[in-house]
Amino acid sequence: MIARSPSLEFLLIIRCTGARRPRINSFTLRTIAVDNHSPDPSIKELVIESAPHLQTLIHLDHNHDLHIAALSVPKLETLGCTNSTRLVFGSTDIRHHQALMKGPCIRGLATAACKIKCLVLGMATLNLHMVIELMTNFPCLEKLYIQVMIVLPIVQFLWLLY
C-alpha cells in the first residue's frame, strides 16, 4: 500500500488491527506516528526497513507496548517514545524495564541514535534516572520534552472543575 504512494510524506497509524508486524520501505516518508491502542489484536512491532528521509518517529500510546525496529533511518532527528516503547536502531537496543523501575537498558549505539536532536518522552510516572540515562545515549540531543501522565481520583478531578 505504501509502495504505491510515491508522494506520501506523513503516516499516522491509529487503532490498526490485523497487521501485527507491518514493514515500511518508503523513499518519501518524513514522519511516522503510531497509536496502537485497540481492543482487538493490534500492532506489536513496527519495522522500518528503509526510510532515508524519515525525520520524525513518534509512539503515542502510553498503555500498549510497541517494539520499533528502525533499520535504516539516516535523517531521523526527532524521536517520541513512551515508557512502553522498545526501540532498536541498528545495533542500539533501548528497552524500558518499567516493572523493575530500573529505567532503560541500552546496548550499542547506532549512527541513527547519535543524530537524534529532539527527544519527546511520555511517562506514566516521572523517572529521572531513566531520563538521564537516555540523555547520555543521544550525544547530539538539543531539545528534551517530557510529558507525565497524571491520574487524579475522580473526586479531585470534579473539584478542579469548580
Buried (B, 14 or more C-beta within 10 A) or exposed (E): EBEEEEEBEEBEBEEBEEEEEBBBBBEBBBBBBBBBEBEEEBBEBBBBEBBEBBBBBBBBBBEBBBBBBBBBBEEBBBBBBBBBBBBBBBEBBBBBEBEEEEBBEBEEBBEBBBBBBBBBBBBBEEBEEBBEBBEEBBEEBEEEEEEEEEEEEEEEEEEEEE
